[in-house]
Amino acid sequence: MVHCNVATQIAAHAVIVTLLTGANPALASNAPSPGQDQIMTNEANMAEHPYVGMWVTEDGHIRQELLANGRYDEARGSRKSAYRGRYEVRGAHIDYWDDTGFTADGEFVDRDTLHHGGMVFRRR
């Protein structure tokens, strides 16, 4: 019979969870994920906010569509849907939760300008 200490068992469990879910702990955010009730409320608010639509970098390389259902779809170059996930807007601040597990945020400088990831996006 093989005996493992608790730390080894915890590490093995983390590896199994990572393999089964595709989660990458290195990309995880310290921010808690909202509950289902909060997500439903936020989706209703997203449909009404003024930032829904297409946002594009000056060179057109990155195109990010903020959908009315609280989801986004980002294209990069010729790669459609390079990133997808959900977003939430609070005031002029936007938070992103990508389906692959990473998080990001940005600021709307005005109704037609978004600063996100060191880039400037304009409404199209």
Secondary structure, DSSP 8 states (H G I E B T S, - for coil): -----HHHHHHHHHHHHHHHH---GGG--SS----HHHHHHHHHHHHHSTT-EEEEETTSSEEEEE-TTSEEEEEETTEEEEEEEEEEEETTEEEEEETTS-EEEEEEEETTEEEETTEEEEE-
